[in-house]
Amino acid sequence: MAVRFGTNGIREVVGGTLTARVVGEVAGAFAQILGSGPAVVGRDGRTSSPAFARVVAGTLASAGVDVFELGLLPTPAIQYSVPRLGAQYAIIVTASHNPPEFNGIKGIASDGLEIPPEAERAIERAVEEGKAPRASFDRQGRIRPDGAGVDRYVEGILGQVDRDLIARKGLRVVLDCGNGASAVTSPTLLSRLSVRALTLNANVDGLFPGHLSEPTEANLDDLLRTVQSVKPDLGVAHDGDADRAVFVDEGGRFVPGERILALLAREAVREAGGGTVVTPVTSSQAVEEVVGALGGRVHYTRVGSPVVSRAMKEQKAVFGGEENGGCLFPRHQLARDGAMTLAKVLEIVARDGRPLSKILAELPPFVLVKRKLPCPPGIRQGVLDDLAESLSASPGPGRSVVTLDGVKLVGPDGWLLVRPSGTEPLFRVFAEAREARRAEALADEGVQLVQRAIDRRRS
């Protein structure tokens, strides 16, 4: 049986590629490659996650690994617990923002960061070879439930912000948990910050009846309308495993993730008096402008939070994040953290005293457009190779080519990036310019380039 780690763990369709047997084989490979533990096991709220998490815990224990069983928690809450419990590694059963038919497995190292690529490759090989460690009856591991995960995590976040300042402001928030794992932590966080919260989709349901788990503008109609109606200080939504947060301003307008990323990067560099911000090549030019204005610098990486977190550790960065709402605060932990992002934005609004829209209006004006189009997995690499070859040979007047991740064309009037998704069978297209019309035109160009390359490979 072959399993493959993508940009952020294994993600497959339940009952298709991903079955209880496969999950058990992967868990056994973790025990073989990463050692005898102890290990942490946690999960999101998907329909298959309780069963799969039990398979993981049972497989590890039968291999002689002691297990801390955390149950249902956001991914960042589980990551936060790993070093604090003295665990050697963690296995999280989650498919993050993917549609409900998916589930997956994410590996976490002892420091709370995602396991490195070489460990993922070794686990893949161990699964293919069918090897699994076994322990005799007198060396079976113990499974110990740990019910302190919520308090441990929430208190950790509260220690990173001025909770008294936030409490004094009497802020009001509309929180959309998206029927995901944030329902067990973010309402508690807001309560302890004395923030009045109106919650939407705050019951955990792996079918995601409120809306799809991806917190895009198209999926957040109810949040937008509710904010327009009740007029709070802001609205916020999490994805299924709550490692991301996206925002709606006080007027009910969706805030693109790249704007919040630039805002938080500016705040982190200002607080530190300089420093490095780590972000992927998909990020807005606004990040570089606000960071540079304060004497900081930007270090670019390939796409994926594991790549960003490792680079942050190497660079001793003061902040990092992606344009999709996934932000990392190294004083808290080197992991994307939706609740930490929410707390920090609340602190900024409380300290500034102006509406969120006014604060964001100070940022450099850029428009980032995102598109995607399906591509059969079997030709994906060939399509990318064709694009890299053709565009590097003739990038166009005044343009340069960057191939750190996918193919990025950078010109005086904007940039265009095309890259294969690491989690889905499709290509993603990003384009940015100061003018919306130019950004849309660049995105159209990118879609056409990819489609032509796909057509050539199919013919």
ROVO-132459 format. One line per field, with one value per residue (C-alpha): residue in one letter; x negated, y negated, z. Coordinates in nm, 4 decimals, always signed. Layout:
# residues N
residuo <- (A, ...)
X <- (X, ...)
Y <- (Y, ...)
Z <- (Z, ...)
//
This chain:
# residues 459
residuo <- (M, A, V, R, F, G, T, N, G, I, R, E, V, V, G, G, T, L, T, A, R, V, V, G, E, V, A, G, A, F, A, Q, I, L, G, S, G, P, A, V, V, G, R, D, G, R, T, S, S, P, A, F, A, R, V, V, A, G, T, L, A, S, A, G, V, D, V, F, E, L, G, L, L, P, T, P, A, I, Q, Y, S, V, P, R, L, G, A, Q, Y, A, I, I, V, T, A, S, H, N, P, P, E, F, N, G, I, K, G, I, A, S, D, G, L, E, I, P, P, E, A, E, R, A, I, E, R, A, V, E, E, G, K, A, P, R, A, S, F, D, R, Q, G, R, I, R, P, D, G, A, G, V, D, R, Y, V, E, G, I, L, G, Q, V, D, R, D, L, I, A, R, K, G, L, R, V, V, L, D, C, G, N, G, A, S, A, V, T, S, P, T, L, L, S, R, L, S, V, R, A, L, T, L, N, A, N, V, D, G, L, F, P, G, H, L, S, E, P, T, E, A, N, L, D, D, L, L, R, T, V, Q, S, V, K, P, D, L, G, V, A, H, D, G, D, A, D, R, A, V, F, V, D, E, G, G, R, F, V, P, G, E, R, I, L, A, L, L, A, R, E, A, V, R, E, A, G, G, G, T, V, V, T, P, V, T, S, S, Q, A, V, E, E, V, V, G, A, L, G, G, R, V, H, Y, T, R, V, G, S, P, V, V, S, R, A, M, K, E, Q, K, A, V, F, G, G, E, E, N, G, G, C, L, F, P, R, H, Q, L, A, R, D, G, A, M, T, L, A, K, V, L, E, I, V, A, R, D, G, R, P, L, S, K, I, L, A, E, L, P, P, F, V, L, V, K, R, K, L, P, C, P, P, G, I, R, Q, G, V, L, D, D, L, A, E, S, L, S, A, S, P, G, P, G, R, S, V, V, T, L, D, G, V, K, L, V, G, P, D, G, W, L, L, V, R, P, S, G, T, E, P, L, F, R, V, F, A, E, A, R, E, A, R, R, A, E, A, L, A, D, E, G, V, Q, L, V, Q, R, A, I, D, R, R, R, S)
X <- (+0.0000, -0.1405, -0.0589, -0.2049, -0.2529, -0.1541, -0.2202, -0.0659, -0.0299, +0.1619, +0.5083, +0.7275, +1.0920, +1.2370, +1.3450, +1.1375, +0.7632, +0.8017, +0.9378, +0.8922, +0.6397, +0.4322, +0.4500, +0.3231, +0.0373, -0.0641, -0.0492, -0.2673, -0.5171, -0.5256, -0.6160, -0.8861, -1.0443, -0.9903, -1.0469, -0.8842, -0.7269, -0.5487, -0.3200, -0.0236, +0.2879, +0.5551, +0.8209, +1.0589, +1.4374, +1.4748, +1.7117, +1.4282, +1.1891, +1.3057, +1.2640, +0.9342, +0.7921, +0.8764, +0.7023, +0.3944, +0.3875, +0.4444, +0.1789, -0.0792, +0.0011, -0.0250, -0.3697, -0.4741, -0.4190, -0.2612, +0.0088, +0.1520, +0.5021, +0.6172, +0.9397, +1.1098, +0.8988, +0.7789, +0.4558, +0.2584, +0.3889, +0.2548, -0.0781, -0.0999, -0.0566, -0.3308, -0.6403, -0.4480, -0.3610, -0.7170, -0.6001, -0.8369, -0.5877, -0.2187, +0.0239, +0.3185, +0.6154, +0.7325, +0.7906, +0.7922, +1.0094, +1.0707, +1.4287, +1.6082, +1.5314, +1.1597, +0.9533, +0.5831, +0.2862, +0.0418, -0.2828, -0.4261, -0.7775, -0.8748, -0.9124, -0.5584, -0.6701, -0.5624, -0.7916, -1.0621, -1.0318, -1.2929, -1.0816, -0.7747, -0.9622, -1.0829, -0.7260, -0.6080, -0.8741, -0.7883, -0.4215, -0.5146, -0.7387, -0.4606, -0.6817, -0.5242, -0.6734, -0.5130, -0.5368, -0.4905, -0.2050, -0.4213, -0.5440, -0.2162, -0.1873, +0.0592, +0.3317, +0.3839, +0.6651, +0.5558, +0.8442, +0.6393, +0.5806, +0.8325, +0.7169, +0.3493, +0.3881, +0.6174, +0.4013, +0.0982, +0.2640, +0.3788, +0.0185, -0.0781, +0.1628, +0.2720, +0.5862, +0.6728, +0.6601, +0.8858, +1.1271, +1.1544, +1.2585, +1.5762, +1.5332, +1.8032, +1.7288, +1.9265, +1.7446, +1.8070, +1.6621, +1.7635, +1.8788, +1.5103, +1.2697, +1.2544, +1.5943, +1.4197, +1.1621, +1.2365, +1.5614, +1.3703, +1.0868, +1.3258, +1.5050, +1.1780, +1.0937, +1.4318, +1.5273, +1.8980, +1.9361, +2.2230, +2.1394, +2.2354, +2.1924, +2.0480, +2.1540, +1.8947, +2.0323, +1.8092, +2.0620, +2.0071, +2.3773, +2.3216, +2.0849, +1.7818, +1.4789, +1.2656, +1.3253, +1.3402, +1.5563, +1.7952, +1.8508, +1.9130, +2.2423, +2.4030, +2.1107, +2.1104, +2.4839, +2.4738, +2.1954, +2.3859, +2.6920, +2.5542, +2.2634, +1.9926, +1.6296, +1.5392, +1.6265, +1.3963, +1.4138, +1.1941, +1.1342, +1.2053, +0.8999, +0.8727, +0.5162, +0.6418, +0.8519, +1.0114, +1.1796, +1.4739, +1.4508, +1.7084, +1.9057, +1.9466, +1.6768, +1.4571, +1.0898, +0.8516, +0.6002, +0.3045, +0.4253, +0.4326, +0.0926, -0.0549, +0.1101, -0.0272, -0.3714, -0.3864, -0.2840, -0.5401, -0.8299, -0.7242, -0.7114, -1.0505, -1.2173, -1.3035, -1.3577, -1.2714, -0.9282, -0.8971, -0.6286, -0.5771, -0.6141, -0.2332, -0.2283, -0.1397, -0.3985, -0.2322, -0.4105, -0.7510, -0.6613, -0.5371, -0.8176, -1.0867, -0.9539, -1.0195, -1.3709, -1.2732, -1.3277, -1.1231, -1.2483, -1.0488, -0.9845, -0.7927, -0.4241, -0.3231, -0.3140, -0.5750, -0.8194, -0.7403, -0.7753, -1.1119, -1.2433, -1.1218, -1.3200, -1.6331, -1.5940, -1.4940, -1.1981, -0.9663, -0.6611, -0.5527, -0.2454, -0.0570, +0.1985, +0.4741, +0.5192, +0.2506, +0.0221, -0.2618, -0.3704, -0.7066, -0.6808, -0.3693, -0.4581, -0.5934, -0.2620, +0.0253, +0.2722, +0.6189, +0.7081, +0.3755, +0.4363, +0.7795, +0.6415, +0.3673, +0.6076, +0.8324, +0.5338, +0.4464, +0.8054, +0.8251, +0.4957, +0.5588, +0.9127, +1.0244, +1.2401, +1.0600, +1.1377, +0.9566, +0.6504, +0.6349, +0.6739, +0.3221, +0.1661, +0.0218, +0.2952, +0.2513, +0.5067, +0.4327, +0.6415, +0.6551, +0.7749, +0.7563, +0.8160, +0.8164, +0.5213, +0.4872, +0.2210, +0.0398, -0.0550, -0.0939, -0.4732, -0.4991, -0.2748, -0.4916, -0.8108, -0.6639, -0.5625, -0.9029, -1.0852, -0.8712, -0.8434, -1.2115, -1.3037, -1.0762, -0.9349, -0.8237, -0.9412, -1.0655, -0.9761, -1.1964, -1.1287, -1.1406, -1.1178, -1.1351, -0.7893, -0.6087, -0.6810, -0.6540, -0.6752, -0.7658, -0.7238, -0.7072, -0.3262, -0.2608, -0.3392, -0.1907, -0.2503, -0.1334, -0.1982, -0.0503, +0.1464, -0.0170, +0.3167, +0.5569, +0.5386, +0.5287, +0.3123, +0.3348, +0.2888, +0.1989, +0.1704, +0.1175, +0.1049, +0.1931, +0.4929, +0.7710, +0.8088, +0.4399, +0.4455, +0.7442, +0.5700, +0.2576, +0.4703, +0.6441, +0.3034, +0.1954, +0.5071, +0.4583, +0.0916, +0.1750, +0.4709, +0.2636, -0.0085, +0.2501, +0.4035, +0.0617, -0.0152, +0.3221, +0.2932)
Y <- (+0.0000, -0.3409, -0.6575, -0.9990, -1.3071, -1.6301, -1.9902, -1.9385, -1.5704, -1.2845, -1.3703, -1.1207, -1.0278, -0.8183, -0.4732, -0.5093, -0.5382, -0.6093, -0.3202, -0.2038, +0.0505, -0.2174, -0.4413, -0.1549, -0.0869, -0.4525, -0.4639, -0.1530, -0.3180, -0.6221, -0.3964, -0.2263, -0.5462, -0.7950, -0.5683, -0.4386, -0.7627, -0.8752, -1.0051, -1.2411, -1.1517, -1.4109, -1.4691, -1.7098, -1.6737, -1.4859, -1.1906, -0.9377, -1.1064, -0.9381, -0.5904, -0.6704, -0.8296, -0.5149, -0.3060, -0.5273, -0.5137, -0.1380, -0.0690, -0.2786, -0.1160, +0.2339, +0.1337, +0.0479, -0.3295, -0.5205, -0.7523, -1.0804, -1.0832, -1.4453, -1.3835, -1.6611, -1.9770, -2.2273, -2.1274, -2.4156, -2.3170, -1.9657, -2.0996, -2.3282, -2.0270, -1.8096, -1.9696, -2.0485, -1.6828, -1.5755, -1.3703, -1.2423, -1.2988, -1.3395, -1.2037, -1.4290, -1.2885, -1.5830, -1.7013, -2.0712, -2.2656, -1.9839, -1.8787, -1.6416, -1.3237, -1.3695, -1.2888, -1.2702, -1.2260, -1.4918, -1.4163, -1.6485, -1.6337, -1.6764, -2.0547, -2.0995, -2.1526, -1.9253, -1.6262, -1.6923, -1.5683, -1.2978, -1.1452, -1.1572, -0.9753, -0.7127, -0.6565, -0.6188, -0.3538, -0.1691, -0.1515, -0.0187, +0.2482, +0.3548, +0.3482, +0.2743, +0.2959, +0.5284, +0.5484, +0.8485, +0.8646, +0.7208, +0.4258, +0.2883, -0.0898, -0.2738, -0.5012, -0.7930, -1.0412, -1.4030, -1.6435, -1.9570, -2.0482, -2.3332, -2.5130, -2.4558, -2.6058, -2.8977, -3.0038, -2.9950, -3.2386, -3.4677, -3.4969, -3.6436, -3.9393, -4.2239, -4.0578, -4.3464, -4.5987, -4.3822, -4.3261, -4.7002, -4.7798, -4.5694, -4.4406, -4.2453, -3.9676, -3.7369, -3.4034, -3.1400, -2.8078, -2.6410, -2.3270, -2.2571, -2.2028, -2.5729, -2.5268, -2.3763, -2.6561, -2.9927, -3.0659, -2.9931, -3.2228, -3.5093, -3.4582, -3.4789, -3.7980, -3.9417, -3.9748, -3.9443, -3.6797, -3.5786, -3.2339, -3.0685, -2.6978, -2.6386, -2.2727, -2.0239, -1.8363, -1.6537, -1.6989, -2.0774, -2.1661, -2.5396, -2.5813, -2.4142, -2.4025, -2.6314, -2.9837, -3.1683, -3.4712, -3.2589, -3.0228, -3.2914, -3.4496, -3.3954, -3.5578, -3.8571, -3.9110, -3.8677, -4.1233, -4.3688, -4.3150, -4.3225, -4.5628, -4.4163, -4.5260, -4.2433, -3.8958, -3.5950, -3.2440, -2.9380, -2.6422, -2.2829, -2.2298, -2.5967, -2.6640, -2.9589, -3.2683, -3.4972, -3.8254, -4.0457, -4.4157, -4.6065, -4.6890, -4.3249, -4.3381, -4.0316, -4.1032, -3.9148, -3.7063, -3.8921, -4.2159, -4.0594, -3.9011, -4.2427, -4.3980, -4.1334, -4.1388, -4.5158, -4.4791, -4.2040, -4.3981, -4.7151, -4.5360, -4.3714, -4.6837, -4.5003, -4.1380, -3.8842, -3.7857, -3.4514, -3.4024, -3.2018, -3.3312, -3.3611, -3.6514, -4.0100, -4.2735, -4.4735, -4.2519, -4.3474, -4.7164, -4.7431, -4.5284, -4.7153, -5.0515, -4.9472, -4.8165, -4.4510, -4.2016, -3.9318, -3.5787, -3.3949, -3.0202, -2.7577, -2.7223, -2.5225, -2.5947, -2.3242, -2.5005, -2.8377, -2.7126, -2.5464, -2.8585, -3.0721, -2.8582, -2.8831, -3.2585, -3.3347, -3.5173, -3.7467, -3.6452, -3.4282, -3.3344, -3.2688, -3.4695, -3.2166, -3.3196, -3.0938, -3.2982, -3.1898, -3.3685, -3.2266, -3.3537, -3.1363, -2.8434, -2.7774, -2.6589, -2.8184, -2.9208, -3.0591, -3.1419, -3.3163, -3.5178, -3.6182, -3.7266, -3.9369, -4.1141, -4.1929, -4.3395, -4.5602, -4.6880, -4.7482, -4.9378, -5.1443, -5.2469, -5.2761, -5.0384, -4.7507, -4.8967, -5.2202, -5.0340, -4.8214, -5.1285, -5.2362, -4.9342, -4.9598, -4.9120, -4.5797, -4.3422, -3.9682, -3.7414, -3.3629, -3.1072, -2.7300, -2.4736, -2.0924, -1.8949, -1.5131, -1.4101, -1.1987, -1.4959, -1.7620, -1.7528, -1.7493, -2.0551, -2.2379, -2.1429, -2.2701, -2.5996, -2.6491, -2.5781, -2.7982, -3.0935, -3.0901, -3.0971, -3.3929, -3.5590, -3.8731, -4.2364, -4.3576, -4.0329, -3.8018, -3.4389, -3.2889, -2.9093, -2.8730, -2.7147, -2.6755, -2.9492, -3.3153, -3.5998, -3.9290, -4.2524, -4.6260, -4.6237, -4.3096, -3.9405, -3.6073, -3.2674, -2.9234, -2.6161, -2.2682, -2.2220, -2.0022, -1.8780, -1.8606, -1.7546, -2.1073, -2.4049, -2.7289, -3.0662, -3.3813, -3.7300, -4.0658, -4.4281, -4.7680, -4.7862, -4.5259, -4.5229, -4.4463, -4.1701, -4.0072, -4.0277, -3.8630, -3.5864, -3.5284, -3.5005, -3.2440, -3.0310, -3.0321, -2.9333, -2.6392, -2.5239, -2.5220, -2.3224, -2.0715, -2.0375, -1.9703, -1.6992, -1.5340, -1.5242)
Z <- (+0.0000, -0.0990, +0.0943, +0.0249, +0.2386, +0.0663, +0.1620, +0.5032, +0.5857, +0.4271, +0.2941, +0.1138, +0.0622, +0.3441, +0.2307, -0.0845, -0.0341, +0.3368, +0.5445, +0.9029, +0.7783, +0.6051, +0.9117, +1.1250, +0.8840, +0.8904, +1.2718, +1.2885, +1.0570, +1.2853, +1.5786, +1.3734, +1.2426, +1.5249, +1.8222, +2.1355, +2.2499, +2.4476, +2.1737, +2.1576, +1.9592, +1.8774, +1.6166, +1.4480, +1.4258, +1.0969, +1.0887, +1.0577, +1.3011, +1.6264, +1.4767, +1.3061, +1.6233, +1.8184, +1.5528, +1.5838, +1.9629, +1.9699, +1.7086, +1.8917, +2.2249, +2.0748, +1.9514, +2.3055, +2.2831, +2.5724, +2.4381, +2.5630, +2.4138, +2.3752, +2.1845, +1.9870, +1.9697, +1.7093, +1.5408, +1.7017, +2.0466, +1.9935, +1.8681, +2.1719, +2.4021, +2.2502, +2.4110, +2.7298, +2.7772, +2.6999, +2.4022, +2.1361, +1.8577, +1.7811, +1.5254, +1.4444, +1.2552, +1.0455, +0.6911, +0.7851, +0.5370, +0.2867, +0.1988, +0.4407, +0.2450, +0.3200, +0.6242, +0.6876, +0.9166, +1.0262, +1.2082, +1.4737, +1.6181, +1.9834, +1.9501, +1.8145, +1.4543, +1.1708, +1.1238, +0.8610, +0.5012, +0.5519, +0.8292, +0.6045, +0.3280, +0.5751, +0.6965, +0.3366, +0.2741, +0.5946, +0.4934, +0.1489, +0.3044, +0.5410, +0.8463, +1.1832, +1.5314, +1.7835, +2.1604, +2.3856, +2.6351, +2.9139, +2.7071, +2.5769, +2.5876, +2.8078, +2.6716, +2.9085, +2.8392, +2.8831, +2.9385, +3.0033, +2.6400, +2.6186, +2.9342, +2.8551, +2.5088, +2.5956, +2.8899, +2.6614, +2.4221, +2.7030, +2.8147, +2.4766, +2.4646, +2.6904, +2.8177, +3.0537, +2.7691, +2.5533, +2.8423, +2.9178, +2.5614, +2.5772, +2.2243, +2.0414, +1.7914, +1.5647, +1.5646, +1.2959, +1.4085, +1.0825, +1.2705, +1.3281, +1.6157, +1.7110, +1.8767, +2.1800, +2.2227, +2.0574, +2.2483, +2.5709, +2.4637, +2.3892, +2.7199, +2.9128, +2.7243, +2.8300, +2.4649, +2.3920, +2.1239, +1.9001, +1.7646, +1.4376, +1.3569, +1.7025, +1.7175, +1.5942, +1.2932, +1.0469, +0.7668, +0.7885, +0.7479, +0.8022, +0.5077, +0.3561, +0.5830, +0.3671, +0.5108, +0.1801, +0.1160, -0.0933, +0.2026, +0.4642, +0.3558, +0.6972, +0.8774, +0.6423, +0.6817, +1.0588, +1.1002, +0.8803, +1.0982, +1.4544, +1.3853, +1.6130, +1.6153, +1.3790, +1.2559, +1.2393, +1.0934, +1.1386, +0.9108, +1.0157, +1.2361, +1.3422, +1.2400, +1.0359, +1.1012, +0.8437, +0.9278, +0.8428, +0.9315, +1.1328, +0.8175, +0.7141, +0.4456, +0.3938, +0.4701, +0.2379, +0.4283, +0.2819, +0.4468, +0.7928, +0.7237, +0.6426, +0.9491, +1.1850, +1.0220, +1.0735, +1.4372, +1.5060, +1.3521, +1.5307, +1.8672, +1.8090, +1.6702, +1.3484, +1.2630, +0.9971, +0.8700, +0.6903, +0.4277, +0.1060, -0.2472, -0.2645, -0.0194, -0.0999, -0.1791, +0.0989, +0.3532, +0.2195, +0.2064, +0.5662, +0.7061, +0.5135, +0.6290, +0.9893, +0.9265, +0.8986, +0.6212, +0.4485, +0.3897, +0.1205, +0.1173, -0.0716, +0.0101, +0.3173, +0.6879, +0.7668, +0.5351, +0.6900, +1.0484, +0.9840, +0.8105, +1.1004, +1.3401, +1.1234, +1.0681, +1.4293, +1.2808, +1.4753, +1.2730, +0.9826, +0.7903, +0.4706, +0.2768, +0.3544, +0.7187, +0.8660, +1.0927, +1.3228, +1.6406, +1.7538, +2.1123, +2.1407, +1.9136, +1.5652, +1.4248, +1.2364, +1.5021, +1.4328, +1.7929, +1.8535, +1.5365, +1.6643, +2.0020, +1.8415, +1.6055, +1.9022, +2.0859, +1.7864, +1.7593, +2.1349, +2.1475, +1.8334, +1.9246, +1.5633, +1.3581, +1.1884, +0.8447, +0.9323, +1.0571, +0.7426, +0.5193, +0.6211, +0.4518, +0.0992, -0.1632, -0.3440, -0.4942, -0.4828, -0.7083, -0.6668, -0.9179, -0.9485, -1.2192, -1.2081, -1.3332, -1.3403, -1.0866, -1.3445, -1.5626, -1.2927, -1.2774, -1.6569, -1.6800, -1.4272, -1.6123, -1.9396, -1.7800, -1.6181, -1.9438, -2.1652, -1.9270, -1.8305, -2.1990, -2.2701, -1.9579, -2.1389, -2.1397, -1.8012, -1.6245, -1.4207, -1.3306, -0.9814, -0.9475, -0.5688, -0.5782, -0.9069, -1.1588, -1.0595, -1.3108, -1.1467, -1.3406, -1.2750, -1.2763, -1.0712, -1.0404, -1.1449, -0.9831, -1.0980, -0.8859, -0.8334, -0.5128, -0.2521, -0.1176, -0.4150, -0.7850, -0.9235, -1.0118, -0.8173, -0.9828, -0.7874, -0.9332, -0.7656, -0.8762, -0.7357, -0.9681, -0.9533, -1.3323, -1.3815, -1.1167, -1.2883, -1.6254, -1.4844, -1.3293, -1.6631, -1.8266, -1.5690, -1.6151, -1.9918, -1.9596, -1.7334, -1.9422, -2.2598, -2.0853, -1.9576, -2.3038, -2.4579, -2.2024, -2.2532, -2.6322)
//
